[in-house]
Amino acid sequence: MRRSLVLIVDFGSQYTQLIARRVREQHVYCEIHPCTLDFEAFKAMEPEAIILSGGPASTLGAESPTIDPAIFELGVPILGICYGMQLTCGLLGGKVEAADEREFGPATITVDKPVGLLSGIEPAAATNVWMSHGDRVISLPDGFEVLAHSDNSPFAAVGHAGRKLYGVQFHPEVAHTDLGDEMLGAFLFDVCGLEPSWTPASFVDESVARIAKQVGDGAAICGLSGGVDSSVAAVLVAKAIGKKLTCIFVDNGVLRRDEAAQVVRMVRDHLDLNLVHVDASRRFLDALAGITDPETKRKTIGRLFIDVFEEEAKKLGKEQEPAFLVQGTLYPDVIESVSFKGPSAVIKTHHNVGGLPERMKLELVEPLRELFKDEVREVGAQMGMPRRVLWRQPFPGPGLAIRCLGEVTDEKLAILRNADAILQEEVRAAELYESLWQSFCVILPVRSVGVMGDDRTYEYVVAIRAVTSKDAMTADWARLPYDLLAKVSSRVINEVRGCNRVVYDISSKPPSTIEWE
């Protein structure tokens, strides 16, 4: 059975990914594609519905992004959000002008006609929404009618019921719009007639069949880190091809305390995967000696990882000789590479194992490339994977090397590992681990004066970093309880030799990043 598709056309809105998340939460499959694709590409996707995103530009600008008006002749329901609404009205014969009073932030709309995506709201009811626009529609195309208005937007929601074309000046996808989920649900189910069939179980079944067809009689390898993405990807592929998948776990010398043993035990005891464990810790640490630049650290680790991975793959023998490489690429990575705004100017190196397919002539298997992080966890739970694996906090590929600021040394790594172990223990004891996106320690390349007993000390400073986030695109520093911070600080200073000061990082992303390097 063909999977239903809602096509989200991206015009550069900061909320485009959020639209996709909200649609997925209704158990409807959707994909984001840039508005720069031509009409034939959109048509070939055979979408059941289309959502036109917002965007930072004005539809009145000569160079502003647009879309082929033929898209409105496909005969499928279309919802335009903010810029998407203005574009819809402008292309179909309405008029848009720069507003005398721009609206950015909370507003209240009044429902004039409860149809389409407003069908679940009482007529004349007022509801809070989130506005973000400088232009506004001043006249509607033929056949459109007003569905809702606000004090500054006479056409806050509009629609052509016969053609199933709708537009809203506000953003139903953001949490500040009180009934946003209900509005999107009404569009997807009442207007489009879709079924909520995008579930973890359906994804697993479809993926297993697709992977089995792709790999056939071949064999695959996976660079396993023990994190949720690579672990779920590996288990999913193993369901499709069984023992023809070999997972390679490389101890790069910059893992957390006892992490290598924990990953090996977890994989062998709970995931039933073919596992090759390579202890290359000394090789990595020797290569990192004397290096202080963060990007050089990343490149050194990434390059050496490829060397070790390739060497181990060659040892597998003819029967397990891989033709495929499994990677835990997620949908935000895919979106980033095709965004209307273009890929990020600077992408940190060692993302997954980027140099391997070209060097080893391997075909990629990316079973999670359609999923967001929370969906990955749901899929893992559907396959019966342990919660401790699924809720493991993200850990960077370069590991502690980028949490050990300056040169990476055995002494500094020992301090960092012991301090971080204390933090993890106390965060878990406080039952806060799963509510945090990441919590970790950083060792700074400075020493500070302290007093222990009657002795003066001059030792390292450890910083605690804890953040909350939905997808790591933005993050806020976690308001950890003072008692918890006090306990961690006391334990680190008393139990970890070489550290006499603990500080707490209260920076958000942006402007800071989550990691320090």
C-alpha positions as CSV (number, residue, x, y, z in Angstrom):
1,M,0.0,0.0,0.0
2,R,1.3,3.4,-1.0
3,R,2.1,5.7,1.9
4,S,0.1,9.0,2.0
5,L,2.3,12.1,1.6
6,V,1.8,15.6,2.8
7,L,4.3,17.8,1.0
8,I,5.6,20.8,2.9
9,V,7.1,23.5,0.6
10,D,9.8,25.5,2.3
11,F,10.1,29.2,1.7
12,G,12.7,29.7,4.4
13,S,10.6,29.9,7.5
14,Q,12.3,29.3,10.9
15,Y,9.2,27.2,11.7
16,T,9.3,24.9,8.7
17,Q,10.6,21.9,10.6
18,L,8.1,22.6,13.3
19,I,5.3,22.2,10.7
20,A,6.7,18.8,9.9
21,R,6.9,17.8,13.5
22,R,3.2,18.8,14.1
23,V,2.0,16.9,11.1
24,R,4.0,13.8,12.2
25,E,2.6,14.1,15.7
26,Q,-0.8,13.6,14.0
27,H,0.6,10.3,12.6
28,V,0.6,11.5,9.1
29,Y,3.7,11.2,6.9
30,C,5.2,14.4,5.5
31,E,8.3,15.6,3.7
32,I,9.9,19.0,3.4
33,H,11.1,20.2,0.0
34,P,12.5,23.5,-1.1
35,C,10.3,25.9,-3.1
36,T,13.1,25.9,-5.7
37,L,12.1,22.5,-7.0
38,D,10.2,22.7,-10.4
39,F,6.6,21.9,-10.8
40,E,7.1,18.5,-12.4
41,A,9.2,17.4,-9.4
42,F,6.3,18.3,-7.1
43,K,3.8,16.6,-9.3
44,A,5.8,13.4,-9.5
45,M,5.7,13.1,-5.7
46,E,1.9,12.6,-6.0
47,P,1.1,14.4,-2.7
48,E,-2.3,14.0,-1.0
49,A,-2.0,17.5,0.4
50,I,0.4,20.5,0.3
51,I,1.4,23.0,3.0
52,L,3.2,26.2,1.9
53,S,5.4,27.4,4.7
54,G,6.0,30.9,6.0
55,G,9.2,32.8,5.1
56,P,11.2,35.8,6.0
57,A,10.8,37.6,2.6
58,S,8.0,39.8,1.4
59,T,5.9,38.5,-1.5
60,L,6.1,42.0,-2.9
61,G,9.8,41.8,-3.6
62,A,11.0,41.2,-7.1
63,E,13.5,38.5,-6.0
64,S,11.2,36.9,-3.4
65,P,10.7,33.1,-3.7
66,T,7.6,31.9,-5.5
67,I,6.1,28.8,-6.9
68,D,4.5,27.7,-10.2
69,P,0.8,28.6,-10.0
70,A,0.1,25.2,-11.7
71,I,0.5,23.6,-8.2
72,F,-3.0,25.0,-7.4
73,E,-4.4,22.9,-10.3
74,L,-3.2,19.6,-9.0
75,G,-6.6,19.1,-7.3
76,V,-5.2,18.4,-3.9
77,P,-5.9,20.4,-0.7
78,I,-3.4,23.2,0.0
79,L,-2.8,25.2,3.2
80,G,-0.8,28.4,3.0
81,I,0.8,29.6,6.3
82,C,1.7,33.3,6.6
83,Y,4.0,33.9,3.5
84,G,2.4,30.8,2.0
85,M,-1.1,32.4,2.4
86,Q,0.0,35.7,0.9
87,L,1.7,33.9,-2.0
88,T,-1.5,31.9,-2.6
89,C,-3.7,34.9,-2.7
90,G,-1.3,36.9,-4.8
91,L,-0.9,34.1,-7.4
92,L,-4.6,33.5,-7.7
93,G,-5.7,37.0,-8.3
94,G,-5.9,38.6,-4.8
95,K,-3.8,41.6,-3.6
96,V,-1.1,41.9,-0.9
97,E,0.3,45.1,0.5
98,A,2.8,46.2,3.2
99,A,0.8,46.5,6.4
100,D,0.6,49.8,8.3
101,E,0.9,47.9,11.5
102,R,3.1,44.8,11.4
103,E,2.2,41.9,13.7
104,F,4.9,40.0,15.5
105,G,3.9,38.0,18.5
106,P,0.6,37.0,20.2
107,A,-2.7,38.1,18.7
108,T,-6.4,37.1,19.1
109,I,-8.5,36.0,16.1
110,T,-12.3,35.8,15.9
111,V,-13.8,32.9,13.9
112,D,-16.3,34.2,11.3
113,K,-17.0,30.9,9.6
114,P,-16.0,27.5,11.2
115,V,-15.1,25.5,8.1
116,G,-12.0,23.8,6.8
117,L,-9.2,23.9,9.4
118,L,-11.4,26.0,11.7
119,S,-14.2,23.5,11.6
120,G,-13.8,22.4,15.2
121,I,-14.1,26.0,16.6
122,E,-17.3,27.6,17.6
123,P,-18.5,30.6,15.4
124,A,-17.6,34.0,16.9
125,A,-15.2,32.3,19.3
126,A,-11.9,34.1,20.0
127,T,-8.6,32.2,20.2
128,N,-5.0,33.1,20.7
129,V,-2.6,32.7,17.8
130,W,1.0,33.7,16.9
131,M,1.5,36.3,14.2
132,S,4.8,37.1,12.4
133,H,4.3,39.2,9.3
134,G,4.9,42.6,7.8
135,D,2.5,42.3,4.8
136,R,-1.1,41.5,4.7
137,V,-3.8,40.4,2.2
138,I,-6.2,43.3,1.2
139,S,-8.4,41.5,-1.3
140,L,-9.2,37.8,-1.9
141,P,-9.1,35.8,-5.1
142,D,-12.4,34.8,-6.7
143,G,-14.2,32.1,-4.7
144,F,-12.3,32.7,-1.4
145,E,-14.1,33.9,1.8
146,V,-13.0,35.1,5.2
147,L,-13.0,32.5,7.9
148,A,-11.4,34.5,10.7
149,H,-10.1,38.0,11.4
150,S,-8.1,39.9,14.0
151,D,-7.9,43.6,14.8
152,N,-5.0,44.1,12.4
153,S,-5.7,41.3,9.9
154,P,-9.1,41.4,8.3
155,F,-8.2,38.2,6.5
156,A,-6.5,36.2,9.3
157,A,-7.9,32.9,7.8
158,V,-9.4,32.4,4.4
159,G,-10.6,29.6,2.3
160,H,-12.1,28.3,-0.9
161,A,-14.0,25.2,0.3
162,G,-14.8,24.0,-3.3
163,R,-11.1,23.8,-4.3
164,K,-10.0,22.9,-0.7
165,L,-7.6,25.8,-0.7
166,Y,-6.9,27.5,2.7
167,G,-4.7,30.1,4.1
168,V,-3.9,31.5,7.6
169,Q,-1.9,34.7,8.4
170,F,-0.8,33.2,11.7
171,H,1.3,30.1,12.6
172,P,-0.8,27.2,13.8
173,E,2.4,25.1,14.2
174,V,3.8,27.0,17.1
175,A,2.9,26.3,20.8
176,H,1.7,29.9,21.2
177,T,-1.3,29.2,18.9
178,D,-3.7,27.7,21.4
179,L,-5.7,25.5,19.0
180,G,-2.9,24.9,16.5
181,D,-2.9,21.2,16.7
182,E,-6.7,21.1,16.3
183,M,-6.5,23.3,13.3
184,L,-3.8,21.2,11.6
185,G,-5.8,18.0,12.5
186,A,-8.9,19.4,10.9
187,F,-7.0,20.2,7.7
188,L,-5.4,16.8,7.6
189,F,-8.4,14.7,8.5
190,D,-11.5,16.7,7.7
191,V,-10.3,18.6,4.6
192,C,-7.8,16.1,3.2
193,G,-9.5,12.9,4.4
194,L,-6.2,11.3,5.4
195,E,-5.7,8.5,7.9
196,P,-3.4,8.6,10.9
197,S,-1.4,5.6,9.7
198,W,2.2,6.9,10.1
199,T,3.1,4.9,13.3
200,P,6.3,3.3,14.6
201,A,4.9,-0.2,13.8
202,S,4.2,0.8,10.1
203,F,7.6,2.4,9.8
204,V,9.4,-0.7,11.1
205,D,7.5,-3.0,8.7
206,E,8.1,-0.7,5.7
207,S,11.7,-0.2,6.5
208,V,12.5,-3.9,7.0
209,A,11.0,-4.7,3.6
210,R,12.9,-1.8,1.9
211,I,16.2,-2.6,3.5
212,A,15.9,-6.3,2.7
213,K,15.3,-5.4,-1.0
214,Q,18.1,-2.9,-1.1
215,V,20.8,-5.1,0.5
216,G,19.6,-8.4,-1.1
217,D,22.2,-11.1,-0.6
218,G,24.9,-8.5,0.3
219,A,26.5,-7.8,3.7
220,A,26.6,-4.5,5.6
221,I,28.7,-2.8,8.3
222,C,27.7,-0.2,10.8
223,G,29.9,2.1,12.8
224,L,28.2,1.7,16.2
225,S,28.7,4.3,18.9
226,G,26.2,3.0,21.4
227,G,24.1,6.2,20.9
228,V,20.4,6.0,20.1
229,D,20.7,6.8,16.4
230,S,23.3,4.2,15.4
231,S,21.8,1.6,17.8
232,V,18.3,1.9,16.4
233,A,19.6,2.0,12.8
234,A,21.6,-1.2,13.5
235,V,18.7,-3.1,15.1
236,L,16.4,-2.1,12.3
237,V,18.9,-3.3,9.6
238,A,19.5,-6.5,11.6
239,K,15.8,-7.2,11.5
240,A,16.0,-7.1,7.7
241,I,19.3,-8.9,7.0
242,G,20.1,-10.7,10.3
243,K,23.8,-11.7,10.8
244,K,24.8,-10.3,7.5
245,L,25.2,-7.0,9.4
246,T,28.5,-6.5,11.3
247,C,28.7,-3.6,13.8
248,I,32.2,-2.1,14.5
249,F,32.6,-0.3,17.8
250,V,35.9,1.7,18.0
251,D,37.3,2.8,21.4
252,N,38.9,6.0,20.4
253,G,40.5,6.8,23.7
254,V,38.2,9.7,24.4
255,L,35.1,7.9,25.7
256,R,33.6,8.4,29.1
257,R,34.5,6.3,32.1
258,D,33.7,2.6,31.6
259,E,31.8,3.5,28.4
260,A,33.5,0.9,26.1
261,A,32.6,-2.0,28.5
262,Q,29.1,-0.7,28.9
263,V,28.5,-0.4,25.1
264,V,29.9,-3.9,24.5
265,R,27.8,-5.4,27.2
266,M,24.6,-3.6,26.1
267,V,25.1,-4.7,22.4
268,R,25.8,-8.3,23.2
269,D,23.3,-8.8,26.1
270,H,20.3,-6.8,24.8
271,L,20.6,-6.1,21.0
272,D,21.9,-9.4,19.7
273,L,24.1,-7.9,17.1
274,N,27.3,-9.1,15.5
275,L,29.9,-6.9,17.2
276,V,33.6,-6.2,16.6
277,H,35.1,-4.2,19.4
278,V,38.4,-2.5,18.5
279,D,40.5,-0.9,21.3
280,A,42.4,1.8,19.4
281,S,42.6,4.2,22.3
282,R,46.3,4.5,22.5
283,R,46.5,5.0,18.7
284,F,44.1,7.9,18.9
285,L,45.6,9.6,21.9
286,D,49.1,9.4,20.4
287,A,47.7,11.1,17.2
288,L,46.0,13.8,19.3
289,A,49.2,14.7,21.3
290,G,50.1,18.4,21.1
291,I,46.9,19.4,19.2
292,T,44.9,22.3,20.6
293,D,42.7,23.5,17.7
294,P,39.2,22.0,18.0
295,E,38.7,21.5,14.2
296,T,42.1,19.8,14.0
297,K,41.1,17.5,16.8
298,R,37.9,16.6,14.9
299,K,39.7,16.0,11.6
300,T,42.4,13.9,13.3
301,I,39.8,11.7,15.0
302,G,37.6,11.4,11.9
303,R,40.5,10.5,9.7
304,L,41.9,7.9,12.1
305,F,38.4,6.4,12.6
306,I,38.1,5.8,8.9
307,D,41.6,4.1,8.9
308,V,40.6,1.8,11.8
309,F,37.2,1.1,10.4
310,E,38.5,0.2,7.0
311,E,41.2,-2.1,8.5
312,E,38.6,-4.0,10.5
313,A,36.2,-4.3,7.5
314,K,39.0,-6.0,5.5
315,K,39.4,-8.6,8.3
316,L,35.8,-9.8,8.0
317,G,36.4,-12.4,5.3
318,K,34.7,-12.9,2.0
319,E,31.3,-14.0,3.4
320,Q,30.9,-10.8,5.4
321,E,32.7,-8.5,3.0
322,P,30.5,-5.4,3.1
323,A,28.9,-3.7,0.1
324,F,26.7,-1.5,2.3
325,L,27.4,1.0,5.1
326,V,24.6,1.7,7.7
327,Q,24.4,5.2,9.0
328,G,22.1,6.8,11.5
329,T,21.3,9.9,9.5
330,L,18.2,11.7,10.7
331,Y,15.7,13.9,8.9
332,P,17.0,17.2,10.3
333,D,20.4,16.4,8.6
334,V,18.5,15.7,5.3
335,I,16.5,18.9,5.5
336,E,19.7,20.9,6.3
337,S,21.3,19.7,3.0
338,V,18.3,20.7,0.8
339,S,17.0,23.7,2.7
340,F,15.7,26.6,0.6
341,K,18.2,28.7,2.7
342,G,21.0,26.4,1.7
343,P,23.2,24.1,3.9
344,S,25.0,25.6,6.9
345,A,28.1,27.5,6.0
346,V,30.2,25.5,8.4
347,I,29.4,21.9,9.2
348,K,31.6,20.3,11.9
349,T,33.6,17.4,10.6
350,H,33.2,13.7,11.6
351,H,29.4,13.8,11.1
352,N,28.6,10.1,11.0
353,V,31.5,8.6,8.9
354,G,31.4,10.8,5.8
355,G,34.6,9.7,4.2
356,L,33.9,5.9,4.1
357,P,31.5,5.4,1.2
358,E,33.8,7.1,-1.3
359,R,36.9,5.4,0.0
360,M,35.5,1.9,0.4
361,K,33.0,2.1,-2.5
362,L,30.1,1.3,-0.1
363,E,26.4,2.0,-0.8
364,L,24.7,3.9,2.1
365,V,21.8,2.4,4.0
366,E,20.1,5.2,6.0
367,P,17.0,3.7,7.6
368,L,16.3,6.7,9.9
369,R,16.6,9.5,7.3
370,E,12.9,10.1,7.4
371,L,12.7,10.5,11.2
372,F,13.2,13.1,13.9
373,K,15.0,12.2,17.1
374,D,11.8,11.6,19.1
375,E,10.4,9.3,16.3
376,V,13.7,7.3,16.4
377,R,13.1,6.6,20.1
378,E,9.5,5.5,19.3
379,V,10.7,3.2,16.6
380,G,13.3,1.7,19.0
381,A,10.7,1.2,21.7
382,Q,8.5,-0.5,19.1
383,M,11.3,-3.0,18.5
384,G,11.7,-3.6,22.2
385,M,15.0,-1.9,22.7
386,P,16.0,-1.0,26.3
387,R,15.0,2.4,27.5
388,R,18.5,3.1,28.8
389,V,19.7,2.9,25.2
390,L,16.9,4.9,23.7
391,W,17.2,7.8,26.2
392,R,21.0,8.0,26.2
393,Q,22.0,11.6,25.8
394,P,23.8,12.5,22.6
395,F,27.5,12.2,22.7
396,P,29.8,13.8,20.1
397,G,31.8,11.7,17.6
398,P,35.1,13.3,18.8
399,G,34.0,12.4,22.4
400,L,35.9,14.0,25.3
401,A,38.5,15.5,23.0
402,I,36.2,18.5,22.5
403,R,35.3,18.6,26.1
404,C,39.0,18.7,27.1
405,L,39.8,22.2,26.0
406,G,43.3,22.7,24.8
407,E,45.6,19.7,24.5
408,V,44.2,16.3,25.3
409,T,46.3,14.6,27.9
410,D,45.9,11.5,30.1
411,E,45.8,13.6,33.2
412,K,43.1,15.9,32.0
413,L,41.0,13.0,30.6
414,A,41.1,11.3,34.0
415,I,39.9,14.4,35.8
416,L,37.2,14.9,33.2
417,R,36.0,11.3,33.2
418,N,35.7,11.2,37.0
419,A,33.9,14.6,37.2
420,D,31.5,13.6,34.4
421,A,30.7,10.3,36.1
422,I,29.8,12.1,39.3
423,L,27.5,14.5,37.4
424,Q,25.8,11.6,35.5
425,E,25.3,9.7,38.7
426,E,23.7,12.7,40.5
427,V,21.5,13.8,37.6
428,R,20.1,10.2,37.3
429,A,19.6,10.1,41.1
430,A,17.6,13.3,40.9
431,E,15.5,11.7,38.0
432,L,16.5,14.5,35.7
433,Y,18.5,12.6,33.1
434,E,15.8,12.1,30.5
435,S,14.4,15.6,30.8
436,L,17.8,17.0,29.7
437,W,19.0,17.0,26.1
438,Q,22.6,16.8,27.4
439,S,24.4,17.1,30.7
440,F,28.2,16.8,30.8
441,C,31.4,18.3,32.2
442,V,34.2,20.2,30.5
443,I,37.7,20.7,31.7
444,L,39.1,24.2,31.1
445,P,42.7,24.9,30.0
446,V,43.3,27.1,33.1
447,R,44.2,26.5,36.7
448,S,42.9,28.4,39.7
449,V,44.1,29.0,43.2
450,G,42.4,27.1,46.0
451,V,42.8,26.0,49.6
452,M,42.4,22.4,50.7
453,G,43.1,21.8,54.4
454,D,46.1,24.0,55.2
455,D,47.5,23.7,51.7
456,R,47.3,26.1,48.8
457,T,46.4,24.4,45.6
458,Y,46.7,25.4,41.9
459,E,44.5,23.0,40.0
460,Y,42.1,22.7,37.0
461,V,38.6,24.1,36.6
462,V,35.7,21.9,35.6
463,A,32.6,23.5,34.0
464,I,29.1,21.8,34.1
465,R,27.0,22.1,31.0
466,A,23.3,21.0,31.0
467,V,20.8,22.0,28.4
468,T,17.2,21.4,27.5
469,S,16.2,21.1,23.8
470,K,13.8,19.5,21.4
471,D,16.2,18.8,18.5
472,A,19.5,20.6,19.3
473,M,18.8,23.4,16.8
474,T,18.2,25.7,19.7
475,A,18.9,24.9,23.4
476,D,18.4,26.6,26.7
477,W,20.6,26.1,29.8
478,A,18.8,23.9,32.3
479,R,17.7,25.4,35.6
480,L,19.2,22.6,37.7
481,P,18.3,22.7,41.4
482,Y,20.9,24.6,43.6
483,D,21.1,21.6,45.9
484,L,22.0,19.3,43.0
485,L,24.7,21.7,41.8
486,A,26.0,22.1,45.3
487,K,26.2,18.3,45.7
488,V,28.0,17.8,42.4
489,S,30.4,20.6,43.1
490,S,31.2,19.2,46.5
491,R,31.8,15.7,45.3
492,V,33.9,16.7,42.3
493,I,36.2,18.9,44.4
494,N,36.5,16.3,47.2
495,E,36.7,13.1,45.1
496,V,38.5,14.2,41.9
497,R,42.2,14.8,42.3
498,G,43.4,17.7,40.2
499,C,40.3,19.9,40.3
500,N,39.6,22.6,42.9
501,R,36.8,24.7,41.3
502,V,33.5,23.9,39.6
503,V,31.5,26.5,37.5
504,Y,28.1,26.2,35.8
505,D,27.5,27.3,32.2
506,I,24.4,29.4,31.8
507,S,24.6,30.1,28.1
508,S,21.9,29.4,25.6
509,K,22.1,28.3,21.9
510,P,22.2,30.6,20.1
511,P,24.5,32.5,20.6
512,S,26.6,29.8,22.3
513,T,26.8,26.2,21.0
514,I,26.0,23.2,23.2
515,E,29.5,21.8,23.1
516,W,32.4,24.1,24.0
517,E,34.5,23.1,21.0
